[in-house]
Amino acid sequence: MAWYDEAIFYHIYPLGLCDAPKENTYAAPVHRLNEALPWIGHIKKIGCNAIYIGPLFESVGHGYETTDYKKLDSRLGDNADLTNFVKECHAQGIKVIFDGVFNHVGRDFFAFKDLQANRESSPYRDWFCNVNFGGNNEYNDGFCYENWGGYNLLVKLNQHNPDVKNYICDVIRFWVSEFDVDGIRLDAADVLDFDYMHMLRAVANEVKPDFWLMGEVIHGDYTRWVNGDTLHAVTNYALHKALYSGHNDHNYFEIAHTVKRLYEMGGNRPDGLKLYNFVDNHDVERIYTKLNNKAHFTPVHVLLYTLPGVPSIYYGSEFGIEGRKEKFSDASLRPALKYEDYANALETNSFTKLIAALGKARQSSPELSYGAYRELLLTNRQYAFARELNGTSALVAVNNDDNSADFHLAASGCTAYVGALSGNRVNVENGQIHVTVGANSGEIWLPVTDATPDTFNESAVELNVNDAVKDVPTGNEQAEAPAQAEAKTVAPEAQPASAKVQPEAPAATETPAPEPQSAPANTSTSDAERDSFERGKIAGLQEAILAIMEKKGPVTDQMRRDVENNVYHDSLINWVKSFN
């Protein structure tokens, strides 16, 4: 077991959070990173015990065109600020991983500047891929080179060059010795050379016990990247897409089938493929914006915290803020937030209360971190599964319908369960628990043991989406006006967030859920459902690819049409790689 096996991540895009200028003038450092210090306590209070923060190092714009790997971006401060930030995180029991942009550099990187000045005689000419002194580019360098994604501001490093490898290894060692970092998220890992990643893993094993390597990968056989020789985890874009569209389409088959496929990919073992799970990040729209029914915020996050993998919350989404993609800009996805605007969110914001309750449930249940996955029930609108460990199970049930739903869930290893969100207790009878989950809601049923926190019965979460929309700053200048947001929101009486134990005599006026609740776990999937699942999977991959492309620069209408029309259907990833 390692720290990351029980991690709950909080993802920060620091240039956005700290309201840094969009362009770097390389002037004297401005100590904006210190504005992130108060957030550390908040992060701990909502149950997160790890932070992924980045990009951090000197760059000219969005941060992914690195110009100095050993210097904190001057828009954020100096190295002492970053050292202090990590030290404070560690003092509060929070691990920290940095963004590692090791596939490409910015044009102000020292080796590229030397290439511009000395051309053929530069000792760094082989640090970059396919340098051609007979060509030219829009910068009129008098030569051309291979780039990332078609953007010449991102100069591709030659990952086969021993000097480049040694330099990047030295950077990682410096980050550990200077800042005491606990791991690295590798940008654009799906285009990194595998030998290069083997080298990075060897350095990771050397620099610090349990040093974690996680890579940005969109799709494919994730075990190509996640294994004992390369990375510990990759970004789970497959589940990301399934979580929001499975709710928007009232199609839990898509989510369950995605989980099953990934679980099989890892050898049907809970430790076989622990992926980095998320519902939004700095490249894709906020989950609250994406959901057609805002009340689905609850079941989406119940699944995020309980399905196999390592959960992550993107800064601000615990408040239910909006974030909509704009043409040629991700600024609305990366807003500046002031801590004082959210200092009391844990007491006043029901979204934040929910995330904190889920964090406590995850931390209180080893089953959710280490347990085997077993599907218990599956219909379009109801889904239940168990996370089983050492003879006991955590039971999870979610409901995307506008009516409450009854669940009869197989239980073993204990005589009673407690709802992590509702605080209600229910006894095991004849090997089952009989519970009702509210409309558009979910619940985590934890086995009652001597170690079960007594505070669960004091932590009932009632999510009123309308009140939250009205009371909480959006963090996004492009968000809808409150009146518009309200118009899209389900009435509060139709969306209780917490699961309730079914009373002995149900109210006569209660409307049963339209889907049959006795469907067995092995419910067969129709051809239409399979077709819908495959179409949804492709759409999600296309969306993710466009998001990654837009992070690096403008995407033309033709580029967008080619992706959306699946022109390069054999491998969208290879198509993206070919942009040079």
DRENTOR-450993 format. One record per residue (C-alpha): x negated, y, z negated; residue number from 1; chain. Coordinates in pm, 1 decimal. Each point is the difference from the previous one (the first is absolute). Example, Ala and Ser with C-alpha at 12.3 -4.5 7.8 and 13.67 -1.06 7.14 Angstrom:
[node [-1230.0,-450.0,-780.0],1,A];
[node [-137.0,344.0,66.0],2,A];
//
This chain:
[node [0.0,0.0,0.0],1,A];
[node [-118.7,350.6,86.0],2,A];
[node [135.3,345.4,-80.8],3,A];
[node [156.0,33.8,344.5],4,A];
[node [209.8,-313.9,-54.5],5,A];
[node [207.2,200.3,-249.9],6,A];
[node [-35.2,339.6,167.9],7,A];
[node [281.8,245.3,64.3],8,A];
[node [-140.4,270.0,227.6],9,A];
[node [72.6,369.9,26.6],10,A];
[node [-108.2,137.8,338.1],11,A];
[node [-123.6,361.0,21.0],12,A];
[node [-85.4,199.1,312.1],13,A];
[node [-208.2,263.2,-183.8],14,A];
[node [-28.5,264.6,271.9],15,A];
[node [379.0,12.1,2.4],16,A];
[node [74.1,-34.7,-370.7],17,A];
[node [-249.6,274.0,-86.6],18,A];
[node [114.0,233.0,282.2],19,A];
[node [-338.6,18.5,173.2],20,A];
[node [-34.1,205.7,321.8],21,A];
[node [53.9,-197.4,319.2],22,A];
[node [-342.7,95.7,135.5],23,A];
[node [-329.6,-17.5,-184.4],24,A];
[node [-229.1,301.4,35.1],25,A];
[node [-274.0,-169.7,-206.9],26,A];
[node [4.5,295.4,-238.6],27,A];
[node [-75.5,-15.1,-371.7],28,A];
[node [190.6,-278.8,-179.6],29,A];
[node [348.5,77.9,-129.9],30,A];
[node [76.8,-229.5,-292.4],31,A];
[node [347.7,-108.2,104.9],32,A];
[node [-51.0,-364.2,-98.3],33,A];
[node [23.6,108.4,-363.0],34,A];
[node [367.7,71.8,67.9],35,A];
[node [45.4,-376.9,29.3],36,A];
[node [-119.3,-62.9,-357.6],37,A];
[node [341.6,53.8,-165.3],38,A];
[node [151.0,-254.9,237.3],39,A];
[node [-208.6,-279.4,-153.8],40,A];
[node [211.6,-7.7,-314.4],41,A];
[node [317.9,-1.6,207.9],42,A];
[node [-135.0,-287.1,210.4],43,A];
[node [-66.1,-203.0,-312.8],44,A];
[node [343.5,78.4,-145.3],45,A];
[node [182.7,-135.0,303.6],46,A];
[node [-188.7,-327.2,-32.4],47,A];
[node [-272.0,32.4,264.0],48,A];
[node [-345.7,-122.1,-94.9],49,A];
[node [-192.0,69.8,321.9],50,A];
[node [-37.5,297.3,233.8],51,A];
[node [-81.3,-7.4,369.7],52,A];
[node [-119.5,351.9,82.4],53,A];
[node [-133.6,125.7,328.7],54,A];
[node [-137.8,115.5,224.9],55,A];
[node [-235.7,185.6,-232.4],56,A];
[node [-325.1,78.0,173.0],57,A];
[node [-112.8,296.7,203.9],58,A];
[node [189.1,27.4,325.9],59,A];
[node [124.2,266.1,236.1],60,A];
[node [376.6,-57.3,-10.8],61,A];
[node [228.4,-281.2,-112.8],62,A];
[node [-283.5,-183.0,-172.6],63,A];
[node [-51.1,-294.0,234.3],64,A];
[node [-268.7,174.7,206.0],65,A];
[node [-271.2,-34.9,-264.8],66,A];
[node [-298.8,232.9,21.1],67,A];
[node [-172.6,-91.0,-328.3],68,A];
[node [69.2,-327.2,-183.1],69,A];
[node [-187.2,107.7,-311.8],70,A];
[node [168.3,332.6,-66.5],71,A];
[node [353.1,65.4,-123.7],72,A];
[node [190.6,209.9,252.1],73,A];
[node [-75.9,361.1,-95.4],74,A];
[node [371.3,79.6,23.5],75,A];
[node [43.8,-231.7,-300.0],76,A];
[node [-308.6,93.2,-200.7],77,A];
[node [-339.1,-156.3,-63.4],78,A];
[node [-128.1,-342.2,-98.6],79,A];
[node [23.4,81.5,-369.9],80,A];
[node [376.3,49.2,43.1],81,A];
[node [38.6,-343.0,155.4],82,A];
[node [-218.5,-163.8,-264.1],83,A];
[node [213.4,160.2,-268.3],84,A];
[node [324.6,-109.4,169.2],85,A];
[node [-105.8,-364.8,10.9],86,A];
[node [-130.8,18.6,-356.8],87,A];
[node [335.7,131.5,-123.4],88,A];
[node [185.0,-273.3,189.4],89,A];
[node [-219.4,-264.7,-159.5],90,A];
[node [53.2,153.8,-343.4],91,A];
[node [374.5,-56.1,50.3],92,A];
[node [-44.3,-357.3,125.2],93,A];
[node [49.1,79.7,368.1],94,A];
[node [-220.4,-141.2,277.1],95,A];
[node [-87.3,216.0,303.1],96,A];
[node [-63.1,-89.0,363.9],97,A];
[node [-116.9,239.4,271.2],98,A];
[node [75.8,22.3,370.8],99,A];
[node [-294.0,-136.7,200.8],100,A];
[node [-1.2,135.2,355.2],101,A];
[node [-276.0,-218.6,139.3],102,A];
[node [120.1,-49.9,357.6],103,A];
[node [-62.5,353.3,123.1],104,A];
[node [-137.9,337.7,-106.4],105,A];
[node [69.9,364.4,73.7],106,A];
[node [-197.6,205.0,248.3],107,A];
[node [-170.9,189.9,-283.4],108,A];
[node [-154.8,-320.9,-136.9],109,A];
[node [-377.0,46.7,-25.1],110,A];
[node [-89.9,-281.3,242.0],111,A];
[node [237.6,127.5,266.8],112,A];
[node [-129.0,354.0,-38.8],113,A];
[node [-349.0,-135.1,63.0],114,A];
[node [125.1,-181.4,309.6],115,A];
[node [145.7,326.3,131.3],116,A];
[node [-326.8,182.7,-60.8],117,A];
[node [-249.6,-262.9,119.0],118,A];
[node [203.6,-212.4,244.0],119,A];
[node [-205.2,-292.3,134.2],120,A];
[node [-282.6,56.5,-249.3],121,A];
[node [229.8,-8.6,-304.6],122,A];
[node [-83.8,-283.3,-240.5],123,A];
[node [375.4,-30.3,-57.6],124,A];
[node [109.3,-56.9,359.4],125,A];
[node [70.5,-366.9,-77.0],126,A];
[node [203.3,83.0,-311.3],127,A];
[node [297.3,57.5,229.8],128,A];
[node [176.5,-217.0,255.8],129,A];
[node [-47.3,33.4,375.9],130,A];
[node [-176.4,335.2,9.2],131,A];
[node [-26.9,102.0,366.4],132,A];
[node [-220.8,297.1,83.4],133,A];
[node [136.4,1.0,352.9],134,A];
[node [347.3,92.8,-119.8],135,A];
[node [169.1,286.3,-181.3],136,A];
[node [306.9,76.0,-212.9],137,A];
[node [234.7,284.2,-94.2],138,A];
[node [-260.9,134.9,-243.6],139,A];
[node [-252.4,29.1,286.7],140,A];
[node [-261.3,-202.0,-188.7],141,A];
[node [-164.8,-103.3,324.3],142,A];
[node [60.7,-365.5,-92.4],143,A];
[node [291.7,-223.4,-94.5],144,A];
[node [47.3,-273.6,-256.4],145,A];
[node [248.1,-250.8,-134.2],146,A];
[node [253.3,142.8,-239.8],147,A];
[node [288.7,-121.4,-215.7],148,A];
[node [348.6,8.5,150.0],149,A];
[node [-86.1,229.0,289.6],150,A];
[node [-110.2,291.2,-219.0],151,A];
[node [-353.0,128.4,52.1],152,A];
[node [1.2,170.8,-339.5],153,A];
[node [-31.6,-355.3,-140.3],154,A];
[node [-334.2,-142.8,111.5],155,A];
[node [-16.5,-378.4,-23.5],156,A];
[node [-289.1,-143.2,-199.0],157,A];
[node [-203.5,-285.5,145.0],158,A];
[node [74.4,-265.9,-258.8],159,A];
[node [-263.7,-232.3,145.4],160,A];
[node [-284.7,244.3,-64.3],161,A];
[node [-203.0,-111.0,-306.2],162,A];
[node [-69.9,363.2,-93.3],163,A];
[node [373.2,79.1,-2.1],164,A];
[node [67.4,-306.6,-213.6],165,A];
[node [-272.1,96.3,-247.1],166,A];
[node [130.4,355.3,-14.5],167,A];
[node [357.6,-108.3,-78.2],168,A];
[node [-126.9,-247.5,-261.5],169,A];
[node [-193.3,284.4,-159.3],170,A];
[node [317.7,212.1,-2.5],171,A];
[node [191.5,-269.1,-188.0],172,A];
[node [-279.4,-39.3,-254.5],173,A];
[node [-7.5,378.8,-41.6],174,A];
[node [374.9,15.5,-60.9],175,A];
[node [-33.5,-258.0,-275.8],176,A];
[node [-306.3,153.4,-165.5],177,A];
[node [116.5,361.7,33.9],178,A];
[node [376.5,-33.8,-53.4],179,A];
[node [50.3,-348.5,-150.7],180,A];
[node [265.7,-84.7,260.6],181,A];
[node [174.4,-339.8,-29.9],182,A];
[node [72.8,-78.8,362.3],183,A];
[node [48.6,128.9,353.3],184,A];
[node [289.7,14.0,243.1],185,A];
[node [-148.4,-42.7,348.6],186,A];
[node [155.1,230.8,256.8],187,A];
[node [77.6,-159.6,338.3],188,A];
[node [-107.7,-342.2,-124.8],189,A];
[node [177.4,-168.1,289.9],190,A];
[node [-263.8,137.6,239.6],191,A];
[node [-303.0,-67.6,-218.7],192,A];
[node [-244.8,-265.3,114.4],193,A];
[node [29.6,-313.4,-213.4],194,A];
[node [-375.6,-26.9,-55.3],195,A];
[node [12.2,358.3,-120.7],196,A];
[node [272.8,-94.5,-249.1],197,A];
[node [-202.5,-300.4,-116.6],198,A];
[node [-278.2,245.3,-81.7],199,A];
[node [241.7,226.8,-187.6],200,A];
[node [127.6,-296.1,-203.1],201,A];
[node [-356.0,-101.6,-89.0],202,A];
[node [-67.4,351.4,-129.8],203,A];
[node [330.0,-0.8,-188.6],204,A];
[node [-99.3,-322.0,-173.4],205,A];
[node [-333.5,157.8,-90.7],206,A];
[node [91.3,343.8,-132.4],207,A];
[node [261.4,-75.7,-265.1],208,A];
[node [197.2,-292.9,-140.1],209,A];
[node [344.8,-24.2,162.4],210,A];
[node [-75.0,282.6,245.1],211,A];
[node [308.7,2.4,224.9],212,A];
[node [4.5,33.5,378.0],213,A];
[node [335.4,72.6,164.0],214,A];
[node [41.0,71.8,370.1],215,A];
[node [242.2,193.2,216.6],216,A];
[node [146.7,-264.3,232.2],217,A];
[node [331.2,29.3,181.7],218,A];
[node [88.6,-351.0,112.8],219,A];
[node [-130.0,-338.0,100.2],220,A];
[node [-123.9,-299.8,-194.0],221,A];
[node [-98.7,177.4,-320.1],222,A];
[node [-219.0,-293.3,-105.3],223,A];
[node [-247.9,105.6,269.1],224,A];
[node [-84.0,293.6,-225.7],225,A];
[node [98.6,-129.6,-344.8],226,A];
[node [-229.4,-281.5,-108.3],227,A];
[node [-306.0,-68.0,-210.6],228,A];
[node [-238.1,143.8,259.3],229,A];
[node [165.6,327.1,100.2],230,A];
[node [276.1,190.4,-186.2],231,A];
[node [205.1,-61.7,-313.4],232,A];
[node [318.4,151.7,147.8],233,A];
[node [142.5,196.7,290.9],234,A];
[node [290.7,240.8,39.4],235,A];
[node [325.1,-194.2,31.7],236,A];
[node [165.3,187.3,286.3],237,A];
[node [212.5,-304.4,80.7],238,A];
[node [174.8,17.4,-337.4],239,A];
[node [13.3,381.0,10.5],240,A];
[node [209.7,-12.9,314.7],241,A];
[node [221.2,-280.6,-127.6],242,A];
[node [78.3,174.8,-329.3],243,A];
[node [156.2,311.5,148.8],244,A];
[node [161.5,-149.4,311.0],245,A];
[node [128.4,-300.7,-190.7],246,A];
[node [199.6,240.7,-213.9],247,A];
[node [100.7,237.2,278.5],248,A];
[node [132.9,-295.4,202.6],249,A];
[node [146.2,-188.6,-299.4],250,A];
[node [-229.0,-283.5,103.2],251,A];
[node [-177.6,-173.1,-285.6],252,A];
[node [-87.5,-278.6,244.7],253,A];
[node [-265.7,228.0,149.4],254,A];
[node [-161.5,61.6,-338.7],255,A];
[node [19.9,-361.3,-116.5],256,A];
[node [-137.3,-134.8,327.6],257,A];
[node [-287.6,248.0,-6.6],258,A];
[node [-83.8,-105.3,-357.0],259,A];
[node [19.1,-367.8,93.7],260,A];
[node [-226.4,47.1,301.4],261,A];
[node [-260.3,190.1,-203.2],262,A];
[node [19.3,-249.3,-286.0],263,A];
[node [-56.6,-286.8,243.3],264,A];
[node [-289.3,196.1,151.6],265,A];
[node [-163.7,-13.0,-343.0],266,A];
[node [47.6,-374.5,-34.6],267,A];
[node [321.3,26.1,-206.8],268,A];
[node [-206.0,97.7,-302.5],269,A];
[node [50.3,311.8,-213.9],270,A];
[node [-374.3,71.1,17.4],271,A];
[node [-28.6,-88.5,367.7],272,A];
[node [67.8,341.9,151.4],273,A];
[node [42.5,291.5,-239.5],274,A];
[node [77.8,291.0,229.1],275,A];
[node [26.6,372.1,-75.5],276,A];
[node [376.3,64.0,1.4],277,A];
[node [149.5,346.8,52.4],278,A];
[node [319.3,166.2,118.6],279,A];
[node [-161.4,325.2,113.8],280,A];
[node [-342.6,160.6,30.8],281,A];
[node [-178.1,297.1,156.2],282,A];
[node [66.9,-126.0,354.4],283,A];
[node [368.8,-93.9,-9.6],284,A];
[node [319.9,172.5,-106.7],285,A];
[node [107.2,1.0,-363.5],286,A];
[node [219.3,-292.2,-97.3],287,A];
[node [271.2,233.6,-129.5],288,A];
[node [11.6,165.6,342.7],289,A];
[node [12.7,-332.5,184.8],290,A];
[node [283.9,-156.8,-193.5],291,A];
[node [345.1,45.4,152.6],292,A];
[node [157.2,-65.9,-339.0],293,A];
[node [-205.8,184.7,-261.0],294,A];
[node [126.8,-235.4,-272.1],295,A];
[node [-213.6,-272.1,160.3],296,A];
[node [-298.8,172.3,-160.8],297,A];
[node [63.6,-232.0,-294.4],298,A];
[node [3.1,-345.3,166.1],299,A];
[node [-287.3,100.4,230.1],300,A];
[node [-220.7,76.6,-298.7],301,A];
[node [114.8,-303.1,-196.6],302,A];
[node [-130.7,-208.4,291.0],303,A];
[node [-319.4,203.3,29.3],304,A];
[node [-84.9,-74.7,-363.1],305,A];
[node [96.8,-367.3,-2.6],306,A];
[node [-89.3,-159.6,335.0],307,A];
[node [-344.6,-162.4,36.7],308,A];
[node [-273.5,259.4,39.1],309,A];
[node [-133.1,316.0,-163.1],310,A];
[node [255.2,286.2,-16.3],311,A];
[node [-85.1,363.0,73.6],312,A];
[node [189.9,328.5,-46.5],313,A];
[node [-86.7,298.5,221.2],314,A];
[node [-32.8,322.3,-194.5],315,A];
[node [329.2,184.8,-26.3],316,A];
[node [220.0,-287.9,106.4],317,A];
[node [65.5,-83.6,-364.9],318,A];
[node [197.5,326.6,-5.5],319,A];
[node [208.6,-87.8,305.6],320,A];
[node [-144.7,275.1,219.4],321,A];
[node [56.4,19.8,375.1],322,A];
[node [-270.6,-24.3,264.7],323,A];
[node [80.0,-1.0,370.7],324,A];
[node [-254.7,-40.5,279.5],325,A];
[node [-48.1,300.0,225.0],326,A];
[node [-137.7,4.3,351.0],327,A];
[node [-379.3,27.9,-8.0],328,A];
[node [-7.1,44.3,-379.1],329,A];
[node [13.4,-211.8,-313.9],330,A];
[node [0.8,304.5,-228.0],331,A];
[node [350.7,-68.5,-131.0],332,A];
[node [-111.5,-348.5,-106.6],333,A];
[node [-290.9,143.2,-200.5],334,A];
[node [149.0,286.7,-201.6],335,A];
[node [-152.8,212.3,-271.6],336,A];
[node [161.8,-78.0,-334.5],337,A];
[node [-39.2,193.5,-322.9],338,A];
[node [-13.5,-212.9,-310.9],339,A];
[node [199.3,248.5,-205.1],340,A];
[node [298.1,-44.4,235.6],341,A];
[node [14.6,-368.5,-94.9],342,A];
[node [-139.0,-3.6,-354.1],343,A];
[node [336.0,-109.8,-145.8],344,A];
[node [98.8,-233.1,282.9],345,A];
[node [-17.7,-310.4,-216.3],346,A];
[node [271.5,146.2,-221.5],347,A];
[node [210.7,177.7,263.9],348,A];
[node [-45.4,-173.9,336.0],349,A];
[node [177.4,-332.5,42.5],350,A];
[node [-226.0,-105.1,287.7],351,A];
[node [-303.1,40.9,-225.6],352,A];
[node [172.8,-189.6,-280.2],353,A];
[node [62.2,-288.0,238.1],354,A];
[node [-363.4,-14.8,115.3],355,A];
[node [-120.0,10.0,-362.4],356,A];
[node [240.1,-281.7,-95.2],357,A];
[node [-126.1,-208.9,291.5],358,A];
[node [-357.2,68.8,-103.8],359,A];
[node [71.8,-119.8,-353.1],360,A];
[node [169.9,-313.2,133.2],361,A];
[node [-297.0,-78.8,222.1],362,A];
[node [-248.4,52.9,-282.3],363,A];
[node [210.2,-210.1,-239.9],364,A];
[node [38.8,-298.5,232.0],365,A];
[node [-299.7,-206.0,110.5],366,A];
[node [244.1,-187.8,222.7],367,A];
[node [32.4,307.5,222.7],368,A];
[node [-377.3,19.8,48.7],369,A];
[node [-92.6,-368.5,14.5],370,A];
[node [320.1,-198.5,47.7],371,A];
[node [86.5,-220.2,296.0],372,A];
[node [279.4,126.9,222.8],373,A];
[node [321.3,-200.7,46.2],374,A];
[node [307.7,122.0,182.7],375,A];
[node [324.9,-62.2,-190.3],376,A];
[node [273.5,168.3,203.6],377,A];
[node [19.6,179.8,332.4],378,A];
[node [282.3,172.2,185.0],379,A];
[node [0.3,320.0,205.7],380,A];
[node [81.7,205.3,-309.2],381,A];
[node [-125.6,-199.6,-296.5],382,A];
[node [-343.9,-148.3,-62.3],383,A];
[node [-147.2,-172.6,-303.0],384,A];
[node [-326.8,-174.8,-73.6],385,A];
[node [-214.2,-128.4,-285.8],386,A];
[node [-362.0,68.9,-88.6],387,A];
[node [-107.4,-315.4,-184.8],388,A];
[node [-299.5,-39.5,-229.6],389,A];
[node [-82.5,-268.8,-255.3],390,A];
[node [352.5,-129.1,-28.5],391,A];
[node [177.6,335.9,-30.7],392,A];
[node [150.9,228.1,262.9],393,A];
[node [72.4,365.0,54.6],394,A];
[node [322.7,20.0,200.1],395,A];
[node [69.8,283.9,244.4],396,A];
[node [333.4,85.8,160.9],397,A];
[node [79.8,288.0,237.1],398,A];
[node [323.9,111.1,160.7],399,A];
[node [29.6,243.3,294.1],400,A];
[node [381.3,-3.0,7.0],401,A];
[node [229.3,278.3,-120.0],402,A];
[node [167.1,-249.0,-236.0],403,A];
[node [-148.5,-186.2,-293.5],404,A];
[node [-98.1,-363.2,54.3],405,A];
[node [-6.9,-312.4,-216.5],406,A];
[node [-314.1,-211.4,-14.0],407,A];
[node [-45.1,-354.1,-137.4],408,A];
[node [-374.6,-45.1,-31.7],409,A];
[node [-192.7,-313.5,-94.4],410,A];
[node [-200.3,63.1,-317.0],411,A];
[node [-244.2,-206.0,-201.6],412,A];
[node [-256.4,23.2,-275.7],413,A];
[node [202.8,215.8,-238.8],414,A];
[node [344.8,35.0,-152.8],415,A];
[node [68.6,365.7,81.8],416,A];
[node [-97.1,280.1,237.1],417,A];
[node [-10.3,378.3,-33.0],418,A];
[node [62.1,249.3,279.2],419,A];
[node [-305.2,223.8,36.4],420,A];
[node [213.1,288.4,131.7],421,A];
[node [325.1,-45.3,-188.5],422,A];
[node [-132.4,-137.2,-329.1],423,A];
[node [281.6,-254.6,0.4],424,A];
[node [-56.4,-358.0,-114.3],425,A];
[node [156.9,-311.8,142.3],426,A];
[node [-21.4,-360.4,-115.8],427,A];
[node [-102.0,-293.9,216.5],428,A];
[node [291.8,-241.4,41.6],429,A];
[node [-32.4,-333.2,180.2],430,A];
[node [-331.3,110.8,149.3],431,A];
[node [137.1,325.6,141.4],432,A];
[node [66.4,360.2,-84.1],433,A];
[node [319.0,164.5,124.1],434,A];
[node [-40.8,372.6,60.0],435,A];
[node [148.6,285.9,197.7],436,A];
[node [-216.2,251.1,185.9],437,A];
[node [149.4,341.9,63.6],438,A];
[node [66.3,149.6,340.5],439,A];
[node [-317.4,97.9,189.2],440,A];
[node [-214.4,-111.5,-288.4],441,A];
[node [-224.2,-267.2,-140.9],442,A];
[node [-127.7,-152.5,-320.1],443,A];
[node [-300.5,-189.6,-130.4],444,A];
[node [90.5,-268.7,-250.5],445,A];
[node [-293.3,-82.2,-226.8],446,A];
[node [-13.9,-305.3,-226.7],447,A];
[node [48.8,89.5,-365.8],448,A];
[node [-305.8,-103.8,-197.2],449,A];
[node [-181.5,122.1,-307.8],450,A];
[node [-196.3,231.2,231.7],451,A];
[node [305.3,159.3,163.3],452,A];
[node [0.7,374.7,-77.0],453,A];
[node [286.9,101.0,-227.4],454,A];
[node [12.1,330.7,187.5],455,A];
[node [167.7,-159.0,303.1],456,A];
[node [334.8,32.9,-173.1],457,A];
[node [-65.5,372.9,-39.4],458,A];
[node [-102.4,69.9,358.7],459,A];
[node [316.6,-31.1,206.8],460,A];
[node [-45.1,190.0,326.1],461,A];
[node [300.6,180.2,146.8],462,A];
[node [-95.0,147.2,337.2],463,A];
[node [220.5,288.2,109.0],464,A];
[node [-131.2,89.6,344.0],465,A];
[node [209.4,315.5,38.2],466,A];
[node [-129.8,153.9,-321.3],467,A];
[node [-356.3,-90.2,88.9],468,A];
[node [26.9,160.7,342.8],469,A];
[node [134.0,322.1,-149.7],470,A];
[node [-242.2,28.8,-289.7],471,A];
[node [-338.5,-104.7,137.9],472,A];
[node [-226.3,209.2,230.4],473,A];
[node [-48.9,-172.4,334.0],474,A];
[node [-372.1,65.4,36.7],475,A];
[node [72.6,41.2,372.0],476,A];
[node [85.8,324.5,175.4],477,A];
[node [158.2,-197.1,282.7],478,A];
[node [241.2,-188.4,-226.0],479,A];
[node [370.5,34.6,52.0],480,A];
[node [190.7,261.9,-192.8],481,A];
[node [158.5,-139.4,-317.5],482,A];
[node [349.7,19.7,147.6],483,A];
[node [-109.2,-207.5,297.8],484,A];
[node [-169.9,-254.1,-223.6],485,A];
[node [313.5,-31.7,-212.0],486,A];
[node [211.8,-61.8,304.3],487,A];
[node [-207.6,-304.5,85.3],488,A];
[node [9.1,-144.1,-350.9],489,A];
[node [239.8,-263.2,-124.8],490,A];
[node [231.2,118.7,-278.3],491,A];
[node [-152.7,-71.5,-340.9],492,A];
[node [282.4,-221.6,-115.6],493,A];
[node [-79.7,-239.4,286.9],494,A];
[node [-367.4,-43.2,-83.9],495,A];
[node [-89.6,-111.9,-352.5],496,A];
[node [-368.1,-85.1,-0.3],497,A];
[node [-25.3,-244.3,-284.5],498,A];
[node [109.7,-359.0,-1.8],499,A];
[node [273.8,-82.9,-246.2],500,A];
[node [71.9,-328.1,-173.1],501,A];
[node [337.8,-126.8,117.9],502,A];
[node [259.8,20.4,-279.7],503,A];
[node [188.1,-317.0,-82.1],504,A];
[node [318.8,132.1,164.0],505,A];
[node [-72.0,212.5,311.9],506,A];
[node [218.3,304.4,49.3],507,A];
[node [295.2,-77.2,220.0],508,A];
[node [-69.4,304.4,219.5],509,A];
[node [-357.7,-95.3,80.7],510,A];
[node [-50.3,-57.8,372.5],511,A];
[node [-214.9,-303.1,77.4],512,A];
[node [-297.4,40.5,233.4],513,A];
[node [88.6,-90.8,358.5],514,A];
[node [-280.1,-251.9,37.3],515,A];
[node [47.7,-343.9,-159.3],516,A];
[node [-220.5,-13.9,-308.7],517,A];
[node [-32.6,-375.5,-15.3],518,A];
[node [-217.1,-21.9,309.1],519,A];
[node [-283.7,-246.9,-59.2],520,A];
[node [-361.6,108.4,12.9],521,A];
[node [-54.4,-179.8,330.5],522,A];
[node [274.6,188.3,184.6],523,A];
[node [-63.5,-56.2,371.4],524,A];
[node [-72.6,293.3,226.8],525,A];
[node [199.9,47.7,318.5],526,A];
[node [-159.8,73.7,335.6],527,A];
[node [139.1,353.1,-19.6],528,A];
[node [-159.2,51.6,-341.6],529,A];
[node [-333.0,-130.0,126.6],530,A];
[node [18.4,228.4,303.8],531,A];
[node [82.1,295.6,-225.1],532,A];
[node [-292.7,-86.0,-225.0],533,A];
[node [-245.0,-18.5,290.7],534,A];
[node [124.7,328.4,150.6],535,A];
[node [-32.6,167.4,-337.0],536,A];
[node [-350.1,-135.1,-50.8],537,A];
[node [-117.8,137.0,335.7],538,A];
[node [161.2,337.3,-67.2],539,A];
[node [-174.9,20.8,-334.4],540,A];
[node [-338.1,-78.7,152.1],541,A];
[node [52.6,263.5,268.1],542,A];
[node [91.2,256.4,-263.7],543,A];
[node [-307.9,-83.6,-205.3],544,A];
[node [-229.2,28.2,302.1],545,A];
[node [141.6,339.7,92.8],546,A];
[node [-49.4,113.8,-359.1],547,A];
[node [-365.7,-106.8,0.8],548,A];
[node [-57.6,164.9,339.9],549,A];
[node [161.3,325.6,-113.0],550,A];
[node [-225.7,8.9,-304.8],551,A];
[node [-297.2,47.7,230.7],552,A];
[node [140.2,259.8,238.2],553,A];
[node [278.7,88.7,246.8],554,A];
[node [190.8,-286.7,161.6],555,A];
[node [130.8,81.9,346.4],556,A];
[node [353.2,-80.5,110.6],557,A];
[node [-140.8,-257.7,241.5],558,A];
[node [-198.1,-169.4,-278.5],559,A];
[node [316.2,-10.3,-211.2],560,A];
[node [206.3,-145.2,285.4],561,A];
[node [-261.2,-266.7,68.3],562,A];
[node [12.3,-112.7,-361.3],563,A];
[node [378.2,13.6,-29.5],564,A];
[node [45.9,-183.2,333.9],565,A];
[node [-247.2,-264.7,-117.2],566,A];
[node [-202.3,40.6,320.2],567,A];
[node [-299.5,-167.1,-156.6],568,A];
[node [202.1,-277.6,-159.1],569,A];
[node [-282.0,-255.2,-19.0],570,A];
[node [-174.6,201.0,-266.2],571,A];
[node [94.8,350.2,-106.0],572,A];
[node [-303.4,6.6,-224.6],573,A];
[node [-235.0,-76.2,289.9],574,A];
[node [169.4,277.7,192.9],575,A];
[node [-71.7,245.3,-282.2],576,A];
[node [-360.8,-120.9,-8.8],577,A];
[node [-30.8,75.3,371.9],578,A];
[node [51.8,375.4,-51.3],579,A];
[node [-352.2,117.6,67.2],580,A];
//
